Amino acid sequence: MKNPIILLFPLFLPLFLLPLKLRADEPSWKVGLIGEYGFGESSYELRVDDGTESVRSLLVFPLDTLYLGLEAEHENTSGSRRYAVKLLTNVAAPGDRMTDEDWLDLLDPAEPEFIFTESNLDYRSLDLALEGIWEIGDYRFFRLFFGAGYRFLWIHQLITDYQGFRLHDDDENGSIDRKEIIPYTDKDAIDYSIIYHIIDAGLHGETDLGRHSRVAISAAPSLGMAFDRDDHLLRSKLSTGRGFGYGFVLRGNIEFRRPGTGRTVTPYLRIYGSYRWFFSPGVQRQYWYDDADKPEGTEYDGLVHDMELIDPRMGISAGLRF
């Protein structure tokens, strides 16, 4: 499968090349360090229904941890055109645990009705953002911009243990009358990764609070794609999913700076927050490669597979303007 970044990036590249042709002012640069804390999660829901039996699974992968990175921003002297790049990665594991919930409606009465497990995990990520804004209105106390951006987010989580419970429906009245504990097991269970490619386009507004600070807000709808890979190590089952999605992003920041003239190097400090939601309905393919209950090579395709990203963050950046 071709890397979808090859398809998406050319759509956005002209927005960054345009200012290079139109630039008439003396430009300035900002380079700084970033620290962000996330509060969100990436999840997927799988639904299988053959008309006689059905299974619904919800896997939630936490993203609540600290991220560090770098940023660079280019701005013309008037501030009417600006474009930036940010690159971050996590520096710690999430505070929450990964959860896996399964609702089963099976013909076999010996099977449980509900299964819940939670797990610790190892976490790696790469977060790249390209952004540009272009002024479309300059009012007395407020400037309005058109903004566009591209985000590449790679998440990898290795589930390193698990524990939980099963609920069984053992009588004809439909009540749950037996709970079976799943003991703690120190064993790798799932190797999961997902890639999001997201394009935003919307409005950005800002106002100066004197010569030393500036407040900005922005809002944009989003379109993009998500691709995930779930290697269920306990069942020797490899699942891959794909989907085209939609969402939105909201941002706000306040920046403090010391004014300078000419090529003076001056510091800046920015405090910001953002909230991103992205939902990607798609399909999943499952392949068994070494399982006692399924012959090697057993394959299911076209399963309902919905991926969702909820990603609120608070951050601070500091650096130099020159």
Buried (B, 14 or more C-beta within 10 A) or exposed (E): EEEBBEEBBEEBEEBBEBBEEEEEEEEBEBEBEBBBBBBBBBBBBBBBEEEEEEBBBBBBBBBBBBBBBBBBBBBBEEBBBBBBBBBBEBEEBBEBBBBBBBBBEEEEEEBBBBBBBBBBBEBEBBBBBBBBBBBEEEEEEEBBBBBBBBBBBBBBBBBBBBBBBBBBBEEEEEEEEEEEEBEEBEEBBBBBBBBBBBBBBBBBBBBBEEEEEBEBEBBBEBBBBBBBBBBBBEBBBBBBBBBEBBBBBBBBBBBBBEEEEEEEEBEBBBBBBBBBBBBBBBBBBBBBEEBEEBEEEEEBEEBBBBBBBBBBBEBBBBBEBE
